Amino acid sequence: MSPLFIQKMDFKSKVKDLLEEGLAEHPELFLIDFSISADYKISVVIDGDNGVVVQDCINVSRSIEHNLDREEQDFSLEVASAGATAPLKFPRQYRKNIGRTIEVTTDDDNKIEAKLLDANEEAVKLEWKAREPKKIGKGKETVVKNAEIPYISIKKAVVVISF
């Protein structure tokens, strides 16, 4: 391995440790994404059980930035919240959105817009209304559908923002 590669790995490991320490001080926050580019641009995306405010981003940023030496390695740092339109990735994100409407795209490209009833470590429970042919007679009727969908079957899920 090249010395540059080892230096980059050591830097990434140090940043990851500092990030974990910063998040440990704020257990309501959790990591969504973390990366360091070739030119040492550190990108951190966080979410929180009660959302994320600017001060949360500042706190996490400080826990990293104040413990790195720019003389040793120059870097840039960006800490941001996941955002309202970002796809849901982790069970913790689903749990914080229980009661809201989400749009789920399954592995077979079936799209379901439904109310999120529950979320555990393996699956989500959804409820929605659908128009189906009447069992007796002509026409359609509105029926309530329920489904439990395992995370491994979800290609994408986003919170539906309504105004």
C-alpha angles and dihedrals in degrees: 000000000000120000089239091055091049091048090051092048091049090049092048091047091050092048091047091052092049090048092051091049091050092050091046088061088057107040092178088068126074138184121258101170139357130182142156118207126216090264092052098258105157114209121188125179117191137179132191139213087240097031127266127279127194091259090059090056090047092051093051091044092052093049088060104032098046091055099050127079114226088197088062095043128359113223144159123225133205123180116184140164120251092249131225095274098044116117117258111249109167135048089241089061091051092049092054089054098051109139094029128105115255134182113226125193111198127208090264090056093252110150120212124183105198148144112268105233101174143349129198133168094284109031151001128240116220136186127194142154122247136182112237135170112273115258089227123031132357129311134038136287133201114249132183114239128197129191139172110214122191116228090239088064094052115095094179138352129185135175112251109233113212128183 
